[in-house]
Amino acid sequence: MTHLALDLPEARALDVRVRWTDTSALVDATGELDLATGDTLVAAVAQILAGGCERLVIGCRDLEFVDSGGLRALIKVRAACAHHDVDARLAEVGPQLQQLLRTCHLTRLFG
């Protein structure tokens, strides 16, 4: 497994770490995913997709908060992955994000 150092804009309360296994990128997101920090996740995924991968998994276990701006970022990530023909999934989704995805009828979008 290799680690990738990303050159990302400063974010208030979101840490994004990437681990690689073969052609899969495992993105661990920690903190708050919201209007102020969503672009950090989108930028990280753009760099990953530019480097090439077949599968992207976003680990959500350590997300403390997700609002509509964070949901928007996840939708942008999913769209970018679809554009690059990359399978994108969310993993270890907590109850707050599960409820948000259900309320917005987006559970199928993220597998």
N, C-alpha and C positions, 0 to 999 in steps of 0.2 A: 504494500500500500504506500503510495506517495502522497505528499502534502503539497499544496499549491499556495504560494503567497500571492495574494491579490492586491492590486493597487486600487482601492476603493475610496469614494468620498467619505468624509467624516459623518458619522451618524450619532444621534443622541443616545439611543439605548438599545442598539441591536448589534450583536456580534455574529458574524458569519464565518464559519470555518468549513473548509472543503477537504474531503479525503477522497482518494481515487482507488478503485479496485478495477483492474483491467480497463474496460471502456465505460465504467459507471462512475458518476460523480455523486458523492454523498455529502450533502450540504447540511450542516448542523446550525440551526438558527437559535440564538439565545437572546432573551430580552423581550422588547416590545416591537411588534410589527405594526406600524401605523402610518399615518400620513407623512410624518416627519422622517421615518426610517425605511419606508417601502422601497425607495429608489436604491438603497444599499443592496437589498436582495436582488433587485432587477439587474443592477450593474454586475453583481457577482455572477449571476446566471449568464449574462451576456458574455463575460470573459470565459466562462466554462464552455459555452456553446461555440465560441470562436476557436477554442482549443480542440474541439471535437470530443464528443461522447455519444454513447448510444442510449444511455439511461441516466436519469437524474432523480434522485430521491432527496426530498427535503425533510429532515428530521425536525419535528415540531415539539418534542418533549419539553424543551426548555423555553418555549415561548410563554411569556407571562401574560401577554395581552395582545389581542389582534382586534383592530377596528375596521371600519369600511375601507380606509386607506390601505391597510395591510392586506385586506381581501383583494383590493384592486391590484396590488403588487403581485399577489399569487396568481391572479387571472392573467396579468401581463406575462408572468413567467411561463404559465401554461401555454399561452399563445406563441411565445417565442420558441418554446420546445416543439410545439406542433409544426411551426414553420421550418424547423431544422430536422423534422422527422425523428425527434427524440422522445422516448417514453418518459413521462414525468409523473411522479407519485409523491404523496405526502405520507409520512410515517409518524407513528407515535403521536397522533393528533389528540390533544387534550379536550376536555368537555366543552370549554368555552368556544374553541374553534369548531368543534363538531357541531355545536348548536348554530353557530354563524353559518356554516356551510349548509346545514339542513334548512335553515330559515330562508336562505337565498337560493335554494334548490341547486346547489353546486356539488353535492357529494359525488355524483357520477363523474364530474369533470376531472377529479383528482384521484380516481380509482380507489 
